[in-house]
């Protein structure tokens, strides 16, 4: 018989989605909040608010989601849904990410068509691109604290990030080259530094 001392608290379970409906609704709410920059919102909701993932888990899952074909956030929803409820969870989370945005985009397309060539609309859409870039940069800075625990160390992580930036932004190489080239280098370096 295992009796726990009176002053010791039982370990608390990590928060998780309660059902397939909870998963669907949570990812629907995420999808509806994230026009053009959903990564920042997903990180805030899943890590800081719902606490379904730690910072490190989010970064690992996000890395896997980025190398899979398709939209990163949809891939992430499939990974998380599958982790908690298997195939039904993956399908439920994916549906949550896609159903309402699909309906909204179809409605917006119908409303946008008559005004597509209007100068004000064109300039507003260009300005939204700058906002989306800012959201991505802000999220990158927020997640950078997890690099301290990376087995490669902070210097190597920053070096690989700078090489990727140079390859894509300055040299205009197709994303596949730095993704697989630098990705392979990063995996090899991390593997060598991991304890046996």
TILO-523137 format. One record per residue (C-alpha): residue number from 1; residue in one letter; chain; x, y, z. Coordinates in Angstrom, 3 decimals, padded with zeros to 6 digits. Example, Ala and Ser with C-alpha at 12.3 -4.5 7.8 and 13.67 -1.06 7.14 Angstrom:
% TILO-523137
<n: 1 res: a chain: A c1: 012.300 c2: -004.500 c3: 007.800>
<n: 2 res: s chain: A c1: 013.670 c2: -001.060 c3: 007.140>
***
This chain:
% TILO-523137
<n: 1 res: x chain: A c1: 000.000 c2: 000.000 c3: 000.000>
<n: 2 res: x chain: A c1: 001.480 c2: 003.324 c3: -001.135>
<n: 3 res: x chain: A c1: 000.564 c2: 006.130 c3: 001.269>
<n: 4 res: x chain: A c1: 001.514 c2: 009.647 c3: 000.253>
<n: 5 res: x chain: A c1: 002.767 c2: 012.031 c3: 002.979>
<n: 6 res: x chain: A c1: 000.201 c2: 014.674 c3: 003.965>
<n: 7 res: x chain: A c1: 002.377 c2: 017.634 c3: 002.942>
<n: 8 res: x chain: A c1: 003.247 c2: 016.253 c3: -000.507>
<n: 9 res: x chain: A c1: 000.941 c2: 017.207 c3: -003.405>
<n: 10 res: x chain: A c1: 000.161 c2: 014.647 c3: -006.118>
<n: 11 res: x chain: A c1: 001.815 c2: 015.502 c3: -009.467>
<n: 12 res: x chain: A c1: -000.500 c2: 017.542 c3: -011.665>
<n: 13 res: x chain: A c1: -001.264 c2: 016.320 c3: -015.157>
<n: 14 res: x chain: A c1: -000.178 c2: 018.489 c3: -018.049>
<n: 15 res: x chain: A c1: -003.155 c2: 020.340 c3: -019.587>
<n: 16 res: x chain: A c1: -004.516 c2: 018.719 c3: -022.741>
<n: 17 res: x chain: A c1: -007.560 c2: 018.957 c3: -024.997>
<n: 18 res: x chain: A c1: -010.556 c2: 017.348 c3: -023.317>
<n: 19 res: x chain: A c1: -012.265 c2: 015.967 c3: -026.420>
<n: 20 res: x chain: A c1: -012.336 c2: 016.005 c3: -030.203>
<n: 21 res: x chain: A c1: -014.814 c2: 018.884 c3: -030.031>
<n: 22 res: x chain: A c1: -012.454 c2: 020.844 c3: -027.757>
<n: 23 res: x chain: A c1: -009.668 c2: 020.227 c3: -030.283>
<n: 24 res: x chain: A c1: -011.863 c2: 021.299 c3: -033.214>
<n: 25 res: x chain: A c1: -013.125 c2: 024.456 c3: -031.479>
<n: 26 res: x chain: A c1: -009.646 c2: 025.430 c3: -030.224>
<n: 27 res: x chain: A c1: -008.106 c2: 025.185 c3: -033.681>
<n: 28 res: x chain: A c1: -011.091 c2: 026.953 c3: -035.265>
<n: 29 res: x chain: A c1: -010.605 c2: 029.869 c3: -032.861>
<n: 30 res: x chain: A c1: -006.875 c2: 029.878 c3: -033.668>
<n: 31 res: x chain: A c1: -007.542 c2: 029.876 c3: -037.393>
<n: 32 res: x chain: A c1: -010.021 c2: 032.753 c3: -037.123>
<n: 33 res: x chain: A c1: -007.520 c2: 034.883 c3: -035.199>
<n: 34 res: x chain: A c1: -004.585 c2: 034.432 c3: -037.507>
<n: 35 res: x chain: A c1: -005.048 c2: 036.220 c3: -040.800>
<n: 36 res: x chain: A c1: -001.566 c2: 036.401 c3: -042.341>
<n: 37 res: x chain: A c1: 000.404 c2: 035.666 c3: -039.172>
<n: 38 res: x chain: A c1: -001.074 c2: 032.707 c3: -037.370>
<n: 39 res: x chain: A c1: 002.236 c2: 031.375 c3: -036.000>
<n: 40 res: x chain: A c1: 002.484 c2: 034.073 c3: -033.319>
<n: 41 res: x chain: A c1: -001.079 c2: 033.425 c3: -032.230>
<n: 42 res: x chain: A c1: -000.683 c2: 029.645 c3: -032.247>
<n: 43 res: x chain: A c1: 002.450 c2: 029.887 c3: -030.105>
<n: 44 res: x chain: A c1: 000.695 c2: 032.196 c3: -027.626>
<n: 45 res: x chain: A c1: -002.466 c2: 030.082 c3: -027.419>
<n: 46 res: x chain: A c1: -000.909 c2: 026.604 c3: -027.279>
<n: 47 res: x chain: A c1: 002.142 c2: 027.381 c3: -025.127>
<n: 48 res: x chain: A c1: 001.236 c2: 030.309 c3: -022.906>
<n: 49 res: x chain: A c1: -002.546 c2: 030.180 c3: -022.616>
<n: 50 res: x chain: A c1: -003.646 c2: 026.536 c3: -022.955>
<n: 51 res: x chain: A c1: -000.242 c2: 025.084 c3: -021.955>
<n: 52 res: x chain: A c1: -000.726 c2: 022.043 c3: -024.206>
<n: 53 res: x chain: A c1: 002.939 c2: 022.390 c3: -025.240>
<n: 54 res: x chain: A c1: 006.119 c2: 023.723 c3: -023.664>
<n: 55 res: x chain: A c1: 008.287 c2: 026.219 c3: -025.595>
<n: 56 res: x chain: A c1: 010.684 c2: 023.410 c3: -026.490>
<n: 57 res: x chain: A c1: 007.875 c2: 021.084 c3: -027.673>
<n: 58 res: x chain: A c1: 006.401 c2: 023.889 c3: -029.758>
<n: 59 res: x chain: A c1: 009.731 c2: 024.590 c3: -031.453>
<n: 60 res: x chain: A c1: 010.310 c2: 020.888 c3: -032.156>
<n: 61 res: x chain: A c1: 006.784 c2: 020.397 c3: -033.527>
<n: 62 res: x chain: A c1: 007.012 c2: 023.631 c3: -035.548>
<n: 63 res: x chain: A c1: 010.299 c2: 022.451 c3: -037.092>
<n: 64 res: x chain: A c1: 008.669 c2: 019.176 c3: -038.160>
<n: 65 res: x chain: A c1: 005.598 c2: 021.036 c3: -039.463>
<n: 66 res: x chain: A c1: 007.811 c2: 023.290 c3: -041.594>
<n: 67 res: x chain: A c1: 009.598 c2: 020.479 c3: -043.398>
<n: 68 res: x chain: A c1: 006.369 c2: 018.627 c3: -044.204>
<n: 69 res: x chain: A c1: 004.554 c2: 019.594 c3: -047.408>
<n: 70 res: x chain: A c1: 001.586 c2: 021.913 c3: -046.953>
<n: 71 res: x chain: A c1: 000.780 c2: 024.866 c3: -044.704>
<n: 72 res: x chain: A c1: 002.886 c2: 024.850 c3: -041.522>
<n: 73 res: x chain: A c1: 000.052 c2: 025.598 c3: -039.142>
<n: 74 res: x chain: A c1: -002.189 c2: 022.897 c3: -040.621>
<n: 75 res: x chain: A c1: 000.684 c2: 020.421 c3: -040.266>
<n: 76 res: x chain: A c1: 001.127 c2: 021.509 c3: -036.653>
<n: 77 res: x chain: A c1: -002.574 c2: 021.000 c3: -035.943>
<n: 78 res: x chain: A c1: -002.355 c2: 017.474 c3: -037.376>
<n: 79 res: x chain: A c1: 000.700 c2: 016.697 c3: -035.220>
<n: 80 res: x chain: A c1: -000.982 c2: 017.946 c3: -032.033>
<n: 81 res: x chain: A c1: -004.349 c2: 016.347 c3: -032.764>
<n: 82 res: x chain: A c1: -002.664 c2: 013.036 c3: -033.574>
<n: 83 res: x chain: A c1: -000.606 c2: 013.165 c3: -030.382>
<n: 84 res: x chain: A c1: -003.673 c2: 013.385 c3: -028.148>
<n: 85 res: x chain: A c1: -006.383 c2: 011.444 c3: -030.035>
<n: 86 res: x chain: A c1: -004.692 c2: 009.577 c3: -032.898>
<n: 87 res: x chain: A c1: -006.174 c2: 009.774 c3: -036.397>
<n: 88 res: x chain: A c1: -009.571 c2: 011.172 c3: -035.242>
<n: 89 res: x chain: A c1: -007.706 c2: 013.929 c3: -033.363>
<n: 90 res: x chain: A c1: -005.542 c2: 014.760 c3: -036.378>
<n: 91 res: x chain: A c1: -008.633 c2: 015.010 c3: -038.598>
<n: 92 res: x chain: A c1: -010.562 c2: 017.055 c3: -036.029>
<n: 93 res: x chain: A c1: -007.719 c2: 019.561 c3: -035.513>
<n: 94 res: x chain: A c1: -007.146 c2: 019.826 c3: -039.269>
<n: 95 res: x chain: A c1: -010.855 c2: 020.428 c3: -039.873>
<n: 96 res: x chain: A c1: -010.797 c2: 023.111 c3: -037.180>
<n: 97 res: x chain: A c1: -007.969 c2: 024.881 c3: -038.988>
<n: 98 res: x chain: A c1: -009.627 c2: 024.706 c3: -042.411>
<n: 99 res: x chain: A c1: -013.448 c2: 024.768 c3: -042.321>
<n: 100 res: x chain: A c1: -014.253 c2: 028.301 c3: -041.090>
<n: 101 res: x chain: A c1: -011.317 c2: 029.984 c3: -042.868>
<n: 102 res: x chain: A c1: -012.443 c2: 028.310 c3: -046.105>
<n: 103 res: x chain: A c1: -015.966 c2: 029.670 c3: -045.689>
<n: 104 res: x chain: A c1: -014.648 c2: 033.156 c3: -044.839>
<n: 105 res: x chain: A c1: -012.186 c2: 033.223 c3: -047.751>
<n: 106 res: x chain: A c1: -014.944 c2: 032.254 c3: -050.189>
<n: 107 res: x chain: A c1: -017.130 c2: 035.085 c3: -048.853>
<n: 108 res: x chain: A c1: -014.232 c2: 037.569 c3: -049.003>
<n: 109 res: x chain: A c1: -013.433 c2: 036.510 c3: -052.576>
<n: 110 res: x chain: A c1: -017.029 c2: 037.181 c3: -053.586>
<n: 111 res: x chain: A c1: -016.936 c2: 040.624 c3: -051.925>
<n: 112 res: x chain: A c1: -013.405 c2: 041.450 c3: -053.180>
<n: 113 res: x chain: A c1: -013.975 c2: 040.709 c3: -056.881>
<n: 114 res: x chain: A c1: -015.727 c2: 043.996 c3: -057.748>
<n: 115 res: x chain: A c1: -013.020 c2: 046.086 c3: -056.005>
<n: 116 res: x chain: A c1: -009.902 c2: 044.114 c3: -057.018>
<n: 117 res: x chain: A c1: -008.480 c2: 046.930 c3: -059.167>
<n: 118 res: x chain: A c1: -009.234 c2: 049.791 c3: -056.776>
<n: 119 res: x chain: A c1: -006.009 c2: 051.596 c3: -055.716>
<n: 120 res: x chain: A c1: -006.979 c2: 051.791 c3: -052.026>
<n: 121 res: x chain: A c1: -007.583 c2: 048.044 c3: -051.835>
<n: 122 res: x chain: A c1: -004.303 c2: 047.266 c3: -053.620>
<n: 123 res: x chain: A c1: -002.265 c2: 049.485 c3: -051.273>
<n: 124 res: x chain: A c1: -004.008 c2: 048.072 c3: -048.190>
<n: 125 res: x chain: A c1: -003.062 c2: 044.534 c3: -049.227>
<n: 126 res: x chain: A c1: 000.587 c2: 045.566 c3: -049.711>
<n: 127 res: x chain: A c1: 000.639 c2: 047.102 c3: -046.232>
<n: 128 res: x chain: A c1: -000.668 c2: 043.856 c3: -044.751>
<n: 129 res: x chain: A c1: 002.441 c2: 042.098 c3: -046.074>
<n: 130 res: x chain: A c1: 004.627 c2: 044.285 c3: -043.839>
<n: 131 res: x chain: A c1: 002.442 c2: 043.482 c3: -040.837>
<n: 132 res: x chain: A c1: 002.725 c2: 039.735 c3: -041.524>
<n: 133 res: x chain: A c1: 006.532 c2: 040.017 c3: -041.747>
<n: 134 res: x chain: A c1: 006.567 c2: 041.870 c3: -038.420>
<n: 135 res: x chain: A c1: 004.489 c2: 039.151 c3: -036.776>
<n: 136 res: x chain: A c1: 006.899 c2: 036.473 c3: -037.974>
<n: 137 res: x chain: A c1: 009.924 c2: 038.413 c3: -036.685>
<n: 138 res: x chain: A c1: 008.276 c2: 039.040 c3: -033.312>
<n: 139 res: x chain: A c1: 007.480 c2: 035.351 c3: -032.895>
<n: 140 res: x chain: A c1: 011.043 c2: 034.422 c3: -033.811>
<n: 141 res: x chain: A c1: 012.381 c2: 036.718 c3: -031.102>
<n: 142 res: x chain: A c1: 009.947 c2: 035.291 c3: -028.547>
<n: 143 res: x chain: A c1: 010.954 c2: 031.719 c3: -029.336>
<n: 144 res: x chain: A c1: 014.688 c2: 032.458 c3: -029.355>
<n: 145 res: x chain: A c1: 014.884 c2: 031.938 c3: -025.569>
<n: 146 res: x chain: A c1: 014.462 c2: 028.194 c3: -026.155>
<n: 147 res: x chain: A c1: 017.714 c2: 028.150 c3: -028.177>
<n: 148 res: x chain: A c1: 019.674 c2: 028.282 c3: -024.923>
<n: 149 res: x chain: A c1: 018.659 c2: 024.658 c3: -024.303>
<n: 150 res: x chain: A c1: 019.465 c2: 023.544 c3: -027.852>
<n: 151 res: x chain: A c1: 022.198 c2: 020.877 c3: -027.923>
<n: 152 res: x chain: A c1: 024.106 c2: 022.771 c3: -030.649>
<n: 153 res: x chain: A c1: 024.451 c2: 025.881 c3: -028.518>
<n: 154 res: x chain: A c1: 023.358 c2: 029.449 c3: -029.167>
<n: 155 res: x chain: A c1: 026.266 c2: 030.433 c3: -031.455>
<n: 156 res: x chain: A c1: 025.740 c2: 027.604 c3: -033.926>
<n: 157 res: x chain: A c1: 021.966 c2: 028.210 c3: -033.980>
<n: 158 res: x chain: A c1: 022.478 c2: 031.912 c3: -034.724>
<n: 159 res: x chain: A c1: 025.098 c2: 031.055 c3: -037.350>
<n: 160 res: x chain: A c1: 022.760 c2: 028.639 c3: -039.152>
<n: 161 res: x chain: A c1: 019.960 c2: 031.212 c3: -038.973>
<n: 162 res: x chain: A c1: 022.176 c2: 033.883 c3: -040.527>
<n: 163 res: x chain: A c1: 023.331 c2: 031.519 c3: -043.285>
<n: 164 res: x chain: A c1: 019.690 c2: 030.681 c3: -044.051>
<n: 165 res: x chain: A c1: 018.784 c2: 034.379 c3: -044.153>
<n: 166 res: x chain: A c1: 021.692 c2: 035.120 c3: -046.507>
<n: 167 res: x chain: A c1: 020.785 c2: 032.202 c3: -048.776>
<n: 168 res: x chain: A c1: 017.091 c2: 033.077 c3: -049.053>
<n: 169 res: x chain: A c1: 016.900 c2: 036.860 c3: -048.665>
<n: 170 res: x chain: A c1: 020.164 c2: 038.023 c3: -050.215>
<n: 171 res: x chain: A c1: 021.216 c2: 035.286 c3: -052.648>
<n: 172 res: x chain: A c1: 017.589 c2: 034.495 c3: -053.588>
<n: 173 res: x chain: A c1: 018.197 c2: 030.741 c3: -053.564>
<n: 174 res: x chain: A c1: 015.099 c2: 028.528 c3: -053.719>
<n: 175 res: x chain: A c1: 014.014 c2: 027.596 c3: -050.181>
<n: 176 res: x chain: A c1: 014.637 c2: 023.890 c3: -050.839>
<n: 177 res: x chain: A c1: 018.447 c2: 024.392 c3: -050.926>
<n: 178 res: x chain: A c1: 018.899 c2: 025.985 c3: -047.487>
<n: 179 res: x chain: A c1: 016.106 c2: 023.861 c3: -046.032>
<n: 180 res: x chain: A c1: 017.738 c2: 020.575 c3: -046.933>
<n: 181 res: x chain: A c1: 021.368 c2: 021.759 c3: -046.958>
<n: 182 res: x chain: A c1: 021.430 c2: 023.723 c3: -043.700>
<n: 183 res: x chain: A c1: 018.787 c2: 021.447 c3: -042.213>
<n: 184 res: x chain: A c1: 021.050 c2: 018.439 c3: -042.786>
<n: 185 res: x chain: A c1: 024.027 c2: 020.311 c3: -041.289>
<n: 186 res: x chain: A c1: 021.922 c2: 021.293 c3: -038.241>
<n: 187 res: x chain: A c1: 020.673 c2: 017.723 c3: -037.742>
<n: 188 res: x chain: A c1: 024.219 c2: 016.333 c3: -038.028>
<n: 189 res: x chain: A c1: 025.623 c2: 018.870 c3: -035.553>
<n: 190 res: x chain: A c1: 022.799 c2: 018.276 c3: -033.068>
<n: 191 res: x chain: A c1: 023.220 c2: 014.504 c3: -033.361>
<n: 192 res: x chain: A c1: 026.958 c2: 014.756 c3: -032.655>
<n: 193 res: x chain: A c1: 026.332 c2: 016.880 c3: -029.543>
<n: 194 res: x chain: A c1: 023.580 c2: 014.718 c3: -028.070>
<n: 195 res: x chain: A c1: 024.625 c2: 012.367 c3: -025.258>
<n: 196 res: x chain: A c1: 024.946 c2: 008.730 c3: -026.354>
***
